[in-house]
Every structure is written in C-alpha cells, then in structure tokens.
Amino acid sequence: MLEKEKDKFVNIMESEQQEFENKVEEIAQKVAVFDQNTDADDFERIAKDARELHKTLVDAQNLAKLYNNREALTGRPETSYDNIKAMI
C-alpha cells in the first residue's frame, strides 16, 4: 500500500515538474528580451519589471530546490535547474 501511495506521489510530482519546466521556459524568454528595454525615460517601468522578474526567478529557484528535495525523498535522480541559477 505504501508503494502505491509513493507511485501516486511521484506521478503528481512529475506532472507538477513538467508544468514548472514550461514556466521556466517562459521566464527564460522574458529574461532573453529584457535587455531590449533601453528607453531611459521609461526607467520606472523597467525597474518595476526587473524587480518582478527577479522575484519570479527567486520563486522558481525555491521551487527547484523543493522538487530536488522531493526527488531525493523518492529515490529519483535530481533534475538540474542550473538554467534558473544562470538567469539570476
């Protein structure tokens, strides 16, 4: 019975991680185009966007740690989320 619960947990975790990886791809696209913000007259919006993007990246990094901890608990290999670290 415990093995059945573990399998259920792993399936849910895998689904959540797939959604998370899609979100990380979206964040990467935002980071990639962020340097196109060059209008000094729009610095307040750019600064606000930078703060929001940084918060999103920190949140993603925290989720990556959570998923890695869950993988360790279930004996699964750790997924690399180095791309998140590189964006910060």
N, C-alpha and C positions, 0 to 999 in steps of 0.2 A: 504494500500500500504506500509506503514511504517513497519507493521508486516511482510510482505513478504520479505522486504529487511533485516530485522533483522534475519529471518529464514535463508536466504541465507548466511548472515554473519556468523551465528552460524555453519552452515554446513561446510563452508570453514575453520572456526576456528577449528572445531572438526577434520577435515582431517589433518590440519597442526599439531595439537597437537598429533595425532597418529604417524605421521612421526617423530615428536620431541621425543616422548617416545621411539621409535625404536632407535633413535640416542643416547638417554641417556643410553639405554641398551648396545649399542656398546661402549660407553665411559666407562661404568662400567666394561666391560670385559677388556679394556685396563688398567684401574686402578688396577684391580684384579691381573694382571700378571706383573705389573710394578716392583714389588719387586723382580722379578726374575733377574733383572739387577744387577749383583754382580761383574762384571769384572771391577776392578779399572782401568785397562789400557784403558777402553772404556769410561772413565768418561765424555769426551767432548760430545759424542753422547748421553749418558744418561742424562746429564744436559740439552742438547737441547731438548730431548724428554720430560723431566719433564716440561720445560718452555712451550712447545707446548700443553702438556696435561693440564697444569694449565690454559692456555689461553682458551682452549676448554671448560673447566669446568666453568670458569667465564662467557664466552659467553652463555653457557647453563643456568647458573643461571639467567642471564639477560633476556633470552627468557622466562624462567619460570615465572619471575615477569610480563613480558608483557602478557603472557597467563592468569595469575591470574587477572590482571587488566581488560582484555577483558571479562573474566568470570563475574567479578563484574559488569561491564557495562551492560551485557546482563542478569543479574539476575540468573546466573548459579552458582552452588556450586563450591568453589575453589578446584582445583586439588592440591594435596600435591606433592611437589617436594623435600621433605626432603632428598631423596636419593642423590640429587645433592649436597646439603649442607654437607652431611656426607662424600662425596668423596673429598671435598676441604679440 
